[in-house]
Amino acid sequence: MIISSDEALAPAANPQDCSLCAALQAIIAYADGQEGSRITVSMENGRVMLTGEVETLASLECAVFIAECFASRPIIADLSIKPTIQYLAPPRLTKPNLYINDNRSPL
């Protein structure tokens, strides 16, 4: 997960809220399964806001669970799940036909 600076936190914001957001963002960033997530944590009207993008539904649920346990405040999760790109498998190679004789002479 990438930790980015949060423009939503103004210098006049409550220092405890800023500390909570920074700590929570670091905890979520290093949680197992959050490697490809981009989550920003901010405070809005006494609520913890999770915004950004996660790879899977399990990653989203994990981030919300961590925030609920750690912050003990209402959580608003505005997280989107990255679309997965599925590639078609290449056609399977057929088995060689054992009934065809190789008439080449060895050198």
ABEGO torsion letter per residue (X at the ends): XBBBBBAABBAABBAAAAAAAAAAAAAAAABBGAAABBBBBBBBGGBBBBBEBBABAAAAAAAAAAAAAAAGBBBBBBBBBBBBBBBBBBBBBBBBBAABBBABBBX
